[in-house]
């Protein structure tokens, strides 16, 4: 067994922040870009340490939540995320602006450039060739420095999350989001997740070069229990690069053989299938051909607050279901199609017959008739005894108690 990697204590975290080069921010307007509540992140500690260090040096500091297309958070929810209580909000943090990204409000988006057909063909290896406008939240115009504060995990679309991904799709417009999500879907989840250098990462980094502001990042690697294993500061590219190397050690588990059945338990922070799909993405590589993955989420009642109606129209299907009927689906948002293929996993579509490699079953608050309509299996969550799945790896059955952040891969 490899030696466990060291964990950072609260004191070590505060010491690390005390050495942050405040001269990078002195006298400047700073916008801190953070994840929403769908990521494990000890933000109360990290934001407090950051604020303590930067507030005396900067001209002004605000916070923008990198929602992508996730539902907006209330001021109270953002304060809770950052560890700010009501009294502190009115007394110590009254000047701190707390903003949500607004991807669906064109007046809130600023066009900063275009990835042209030649760019997209080159980056995608010829998979896609089109002009893609690069838009970002227009609030960036009010600041001198954009500072990302976010974790790095294996990711189904980009390879590893974090870094410039907090700009695109975090605070980006829908066109570039749809473009690179579909590019990731064409490559497939299994082909891209946990890989550092991917075409999608190149898209994100290329687009970020167009941002007319200074960019900095504090990236970190955190276990699902909240323990921090590393903090990195620099440009979004350099800080992400170091964090992705550590995430590769922390967040990837290897298994000697595939499992015929996996119970993948969604944590409460995944309250809709749009994010709970991670319970499939991170475990698909170790499900045997013809096996079953159960997303166990009794607390989940929504497919997606934002995209649910479109997903109900499209359903969940393998990639080739869409590519071989492209005229039928090309006008749907490509990000929705990408999500569909990632949750359904790999498989074939031949002569009008779809054959997914694995069965995906929802054991959630989403009713049976909806599951059938969206082309997923259904189980009543009350019929599942979670503990009955424990310690049965020798039988080809795996229980993952908090799924979605650790990637499981076969040894070979």
Phi, psi and omega per residue, in radians:
X1 nan 2.365 3.090
X2 -1.183 2.656 3.098
X3 -1.117 2.403 3.091
X4 -1.114 2.487 -3.130
X5 -1.367 2.525 -3.065
X6 -1.104 2.645 3.102
X7 -1.892 2.570 3.134
X8 -1.559 2.257 3.061
X9 -1.367 2.915 3.079
X10 -1.014 -0.726 3.127
X11 -1.104 -0.751 3.125
X12 -1.120 -0.655 3.100
X13 -1.104 -0.805 -3.129
X14 -1.159 -0.620 3.079
X15 -1.130 -0.693 3.126
X16 -1.079 -0.790 -3.139
X17 -1.170 -0.535 -3.136
X18 -1.135 -0.328 3.140
X19 -1.720 0.087 3.116
X20 -1.073 2.333 -3.108
X21 -1.253 1.577 -3.070
X22 -1.114 -0.324 3.108
X23 -1.091 -0.394 3.088
X24 -1.162 -0.313 -3.029
X25 -2.141 -0.084 -2.996
X26 -1.013 2.199 3.077
X27 1.251 0.201 -3.032
X28 -1.902 2.754 2.993
X29 -1.470 2.117 -3.005
X30 -2.090 2.293 3.055
X31 -1.952 2.024 3.116
X32 -1.601 2.210 -3.082
X33 -1.891 2.120 -2.999
X34 -2.158 2.821 3.033
X35 -1.320 2.883 3.009
X36 -1.489 -2.824 -3.021
X37 -1.478 0.170 -3.112
X38 -1.676 0.275 3.100
X39 -2.259 2.453 2.976
X40 -1.229 2.133 -3.125
X41 -2.830 2.184 3.111
X42 -1.375 1.064 -3.038
X43 -1.109 -0.594 3.106
X44 -0.968 -0.785 3.103
X45 -1.194 -0.839 -3.043
X46 -1.173 -0.753 -3.118
X47 -1.197 -0.681 3.116
X48 -1.079 -0.769 3.132
X49 -1.133 -0.703 3.126
X50 -1.159 -0.831 -3.100
X51 -1.078 -0.749 3.122
X52 -1.028 -0.675 -3.097
X53 -1.357 -0.735 -2.994
X54 -1.554 -0.569 -2.977
X55 -0.964 -0.715 3.129
X56 -1.182 -0.345 -3.022
X57 -1.677 -0.532 -2.985
X58 -1.539 2.808 3.012
X59 -1.311 -0.670 3.124
X60 -2.843 2.653 -3.128
X61 -2.457 2.271 3.077
X62 -2.269 2.994 -3.111
X63 -2.219 2.349 3.060
X64 -2.163 2.226 3.140
X65 -1.487 2.142 -3.126
X66 -1.400 1.399 -3.037
X67 -1.317 -0.379 -2.882
X68 1.058 -2.084 3.053
X69 -1.953 0.288 3.109
X70 -1.223 2.806 -3.138
X71 -1.106 2.571 3.138
X72 -1.152 2.718 3.112
X73 -1.855 2.562 3.069
X74 -1.324 2.859 3.082
X75 -0.980 -0.706 -3.140
X76 -1.118 -0.743 3.130
X77 -1.143 -0.694 3.116
X78 -1.151 -0.728 3.093
X79 -1.048 -0.749 3.119
X80 -1.091 -0.716 3.120
X81 -1.043 -0.658 -3.092
X82 -1.578 -0.099 -3.133
X83 1.391 0.458 3.134
X84 -1.758 2.095 3.112
X85 -1.517 2.987 -3.004
X86 -1.028 -0.747 -3.124
X87 -1.145 -0.729 3.122
X88 -1.113 -0.653 -3.119
X89 -1.022 -0.761 -3.097
X90 -1.421 -0.354 -3.034
X91 -1.841 -0.843 -3.045
X92 -1.769 -0.490 -3.008
X93 -2.052 0.414 -3.048
X94 -1.159 -0.421 3.132
X95 -1.535 -0.149 -3.064
X96 -1.366 2.033 3.057
X97 -1.388 2.312 3.119
X98 -2.057 2.024 -3.018
X99 -2.225 2.584 2.967
X100 -1.682 2.566 2.927
X101 -1.195 2.538 -3.113
X102 -2.217 1.368 -3.042
X103 -1.128 -0.458 -3.019
X104 -1.746 0.241 3.069
X105 -2.006 1.759 -3.086
X106 -0.936 -0.577 -3.132
X107 -1.223 -0.239 3.110
X108 -1.675 0.094 -3.099
X109 -1.986 2.481 3.136
X110 -2.051 2.186 3.101
X111 -1.464 2.138 -3.068
X112 -1.983 -0.007 3.126
X113 2.837 -2.999 3.138
X114 -2.476 2.379 2.875
X115 -1.533 1.987 -3.079
X116 -1.470 3.083 -3.073
X117 -0.999 -0.698 3.133
X118 -1.129 -0.730 3.105
X119 -1.051 -0.888 -3.046
X120 -1.196 -0.604 3.089
X121 -1.157 -0.721 -3.130
X122 -1.157 -0.846 -3.087
X123 -1.135 -0.677 -3.047
X124 -1.527 0.036 -3.091
X125 1.120 0.536 3.102
X126 1.511 -0.013 -3.138
X127 -1.171 -0.628 -3.131
X128 -2.431 2.518 3.086
X129 -2.507 1.796 -3.132
X130 -2.794 2.815 3.061
X131 -1.447 2.253 -3.119
X132 -2.183 1.976 3.067
X133 -1.177 2.434 3.131
X134 -1.808 1.925 -3.129
X135 -2.068 2.601 -3.112
X136 -2.485 2.801 -3.133
X137 -0.977 2.226 -3.034
X138 -1.191 -0.230 3.115
X139 -1.064 -0.413 -3.101
X140 -1.026 -0.389 -3.127
X141 -1.090 -0.369 -3.063
X142 -1.557 0.047 -3.005
X143 -2.261 2.775 3.089
X144 -1.631 -0.639 -3.070
X145 -2.258 2.349 3.031
X146 -1.863 2.055 -3.065
X147 -1.997 1.928 3.071
X148 -1.360 2.326 3.014
X149 -2.226 1.683 -3.028
X150 -2.783 2.768 -3.110
X151 -1.436 2.913 3.057
X152 -2.145 2.218 3.090
X153 -2.357 2.805 2.908
X154 -1.001 2.468 -3.028
X155 -2.408 2.444 -2.994
X156 -1.262 -0.387 -3.074
X157 -1.798 -0.701 -2.990
X158 -1.899 -0.210 -3.131
X159 1.884 -1.115 2.947
X160 -2.345 2.395 -3.130
X161 -1.309 -3.129 3.026
X162 1.617 -3.115 -3.137
X163 1.093 -2.289 -3.093
X164 -1.169 -0.191 3.067
X165 -1.115 -0.343 3.072
X166 -1.250 -0.325 3.010
X167 -1.550 -0.755 -3.110
X168 -2.343 1.892 0.208
X169 -1.616 -0.006 -2.981
X170 -0.794 -0.904 3.111
X171 -2.219 0.537 -3.092
X172 -1.740 3.081 3.133
X173 -1.543 2.951 -3.007
X174 -1.216 -0.540 -3.053
X175 -1.105 -0.831 -3.113
X176 -1.236 -0.588 3.074
X177 -1.045 -0.880 -3.111
X178 -1.111 -0.674 -3.129
X179 -1.073 -0.958 -3.002
X180 -1.399 -0.370 3.007
X181 -1.163 -0.706 3.124
X182 -1.226 -0.604 3.044
X183 -1.035 -0.776 3.090
X184 -1.080 -0.668 3.134
X185 -1.152 -0.665 3.118
X186 -1.106 -0.658 3.110
X187 -1.294 -0.498 3.134
X188 1.561 2.613 3.090
X189 -0.948 -0.901 -3.075
X190 -1.097 -0.538 -3.126
X191 -1.375 -0.259 -2.997
X192 -2.108 -0.505 -3.009
X193 -1.184 2.315 3.135
X194 1.327 0.266 3.090
X195 -1.905 2.259 -3.053
X196 -1.259 -0.936 -3.045
X197 -1.663 1.770 -3.123
X198 -2.201 2.737 3.066
X199 -0.982 -0.612 -3.124
X200 -1.206 -0.715 3.063
X201 -1.039 -0.648 3.124
X202 -1.167 -0.636 3.061
X203 -1.073 -0.857 -3.094
X204 -1.054 -0.806 -3.127
X205 -1.169 -0.685 3.126
X206 -1.107 -0.773 3.137
X207 -1.117 -0.671 -3.110
X208 -1.133 -0.496 3.102
X209 -1.090 -0.371 -3.117
X210 -1.421 -0.202 -3.083
X211 -1.205 2.148 -3.039
X212 -1.488 0.684 -3.131
X213 -2.418 2.799 3.015
X214 -1.168 2.415 3.128
X215 -2.103 2.297 3.051
X216 -2.376 2.833 3.133
X217 -2.591 2.475 2.874
X218 -1.962 1.890 3.108
X219 -1.796 2.712 3.127
X220 -2.590 2.760 3.116
X221 -2.068 2.126 -3.029
X222 -2.264 2.396 3.068
X223 -1.363 2.878 -3.115
X224 -1.138 -0.300 3.075
X225 -1.496 0.034 3.102
X226 1.637 -0.113 3.133
X227 -1.265 2.326 3.101
X228 -1.537 2.393 3.117
X229 -2.007 -0.184 3.136
X230 -3.033 2.567 3.069
X231 -2.282 2.439 -3.070
X232 -2.464 2.421 3.127
X233 -2.215 2.499 3.059
X234 2.838 -2.659 2.971
X235 -1.163 2.776 3.094
X236 -0.990 -0.585 -3.129
X237 -1.203 -0.847 -3.063
X238 -1.258 -0.725 3.134
X239 -1.150 -0.676 3.100
X240 -1.154 -0.728 -3.092
X241 -1.003 -0.793 3.141
X242 -1.198 -0.722 -3.120
X243 -1.171 -0.646 3.136
X244 -1.127 -0.643 3.091
X245 -1.105 -0.699 3.117
X246 -1.269 -0.692 3.088
X247 -1.020 -0.637 3.095
X248 -1.008 -0.575 3.122
X249 -1.451 -0.619 -3.026
X250 -1.492 -0.729 -2.872
X251 -1.798 0.086 -3.139
X252 -2.007 2.114 3.114
X253 -1.883 2.443 -3.091
X254 -1.965 2.437 -3.098
X255 -2.141 2.483 -3.101
X256 -1.273 -0.421 -3.098
X257 -2.658 2.777 -3.133
X258 -1.308 2.861 -3.119
X259 -1.973 2.505 3.134
X260 -1.411 -0.396 3.118
X261 -2.567 2.314 3.129
X262 -2.231 2.219 2.989
X263 -1.722 1.906 -3.027
X264 -1.854 1.821 -2.994
X265 -1.548 2.122 -3.127
X266 -1.434 2.268 3.072
X267 -1.241 2.825 -3.099
X268 -0.992 -0.474 -3.121
X269 -1.170 -0.286 3.025
X270 -1.667 1.578 -3.030
X271 -1.797 0.107 3.014
X272 -2.562 2.738 -3.049
X273 -1.147 -0.428 3.099
X274 -0.939 -0.653 3.095
X275 -1.762 -0.548 3.139
X276 -1.185 -0.237 3.023
X277 -0.966 -0.388 3.098
X278 -1.022 -0.456 3.115
X279 -1.140 -0.409 3.018
X280 -1.547 -0.845 -3.030
X281 -0.941 -0.763 -3.004
X282 -1.379 -0.230 -3.068
X283 -2.039 -0.204 -3.133
X284 -0.886 -0.716 -3.070
X285 -1.061 -0.352 -3.067
X286 -1.910 0.139 3.058
X287 -1.521 2.280 -3.113
X288 -1.176 2.697 3.028
X289 -0.955 2.239 -3.121
X290 1.416 0.003 -3.140
X291 -1.400 -3.119 -3.087
X292 -2.206 2.361 2.962
X293 -2.008 2.159 3.138
X294 -1.832 2.105 2.994
X295 -1.529 1.889 -3.070
X296 -1.693 1.939 -3.048
X297 -2.632 1.250 -3.112
X298 -0.994 -0.445 -3.093
X299 -1.406 -0.170 -2.996
X300 -1.651 2.197 -3.114
X301 -2.172 -0.057 -3.064
X302 -2.083 2.490 2.927
X303 -1.301 -0.946 3.057
X304 -2.909 2.231 3.092
X305 -1.071 -0.724 -3.062
X306 -1.412 -0.789 -2.937
X307 -1.991 0.110 -2.982
X308 -0.971 -0.747 -3.092
X309 -1.127 -0.695 3.110
X310 -1.175 -0.704 3.141
X311 -1.129 -0.650 3.101
X312 -1.131 -0.548 3.077
X313 -1.245 -0.702 -3.025
X314 -1.487 -0.736 -3.025
X315 1.397 -3.132 3.136
X316 -1.849 2.167 -3.025
X317 -2.539 2.792 3.069
X318 -1.244 2.789 -3.065
X319 -0.917 -0.812 -3.021
X320 -1.218 -0.320 3.021
X321 -1.030 -0.640 3.133
X322 -1.483 -0.818 -3.041
X323 -1.142 -0.536 -3.131
X324 -1.535 -0.026 3.029
X325 -2.333 0.757 -2.919
X326 -1.066 -0.660 -3.135
X327 -1.046 -0.503 -3.123
X328 -1.329 -0.497 -2.976
X329 -2.059 -0.151 -2.967
X330 -1.088 -0.389 -3.094
X331 -1.595 -0.053 2.989
X332 -1.324 2.696 3.055
X333 -1.023 2.212 -3.045
X334 -1.143 -0.457 3.076
X335 -1.132 -0.602 3.084
X336 -1.186 -0.763 3.108
X337 -1.086 -0.690 -3.138
X338 -1.107 -0.807 3.100
X339 -1.004 -0.747 3.134
X340 -0.985 -0.863 -3.085
X341 -1.202 -0.597 -3.120
X342 -1.173 -0.701 3.131
X343 -1.234 -0.652 -3.080
X344 -1.347 -0.490 3.113
X345 1.478 -3.031 -3.072
X346 -1.347 2.848 -3.123
X347 2.876 -2.941 -3.085
X348 -2.233 2.807 3.012
X349 -2.424 1.786 -3.065
X350 -2.247 2.292 3.090
X351 0.921 0.683 3.101
X352 1.365 0.107 -3.116
X353 -1.963 2.146 3.119
X354 -1.627 2.262 3.142
X355 -2.256 1.595 3.082
X356 -1.166 2.626 -3.126
X357 -1.249 -0.624 -3.141
X358 -2.269 2.782 3.058
X359 -1.569 2.264 3.095
X360 -1.940 2.123 -3.067
X361 -2.080 2.358 3.039
X362 -1.721 2.223 2.977
X363 -2.044 1.481 -2.961
X364 -2.558 -2.952 3.062
X365 -1.471 0.078 3.080
X366 -1.429 2.134 -2.985
X367 -1.152 2.829 -3.120
X368 -0.992 -0.769 -3.066
X369 -1.135 -0.584 3.094
X370 -1.225 -0.761 3.106
X371 -0.997 -0.763 3.141
X372 -1.148 -0.652 -3.131
X373 -1.183 -0.566 -3.112
X374 -1.674 0.128 3.009
X375 1.281 0.634 3.014
X376 -2.182 2.706 3.096
X377 -1.293 2.821 -3.120
X378 -2.255 2.426 2.893
X379 -2.434 2.455 3.056
X380 -1.177 2.095 -3.109
X381 -1.055 -0.463 3.121
X382 -1.164 -0.317 -3.140
X383 -1.474 -0.055 -3.056
X384 -1.836 2.131 2.983
X385 -1.677 1.825 -3.044
X386 -0.965 -0.739 -3.061
X387 -1.147 -0.369 3.126
X388 -1.225 -0.207 3.096
X389 -1.638 -0.111 -3.032
X390 -1.336 2.568 3.003
X391 0.978 0.721 -3.137
X392 -2.163 0.420 -3.118
X393 -0.982 -0.624 3.137
X394 -1.132 -0.399 3.104
X395 -1.564 -0.028 -3.100
X396 1.497 0.379 3.139
X397 -2.087 2.299 -3.100
X398 -2.198 2.337 3.004
X399 -1.861 2.196 3.039
X400 -2.051 1.916 -2.952
X401 -1.297 -0.565 3.060
X402 -2.329 1.621 -3.046
X403 -1.581 2.843 2.977
X404 2.019 -0.308 -3.113
X405 -2.080 -0.442 3.065
X406 -1.682 2.320 3.092
X407 -1.593 2.302 3.093
X408 -1.852 2.264 3.135
X409 -2.319 2.691 3.018
X410 -1.340 2.642 -3.104
X411 -0.976 -0.633 -3.058
X412 -1.569 nan nan
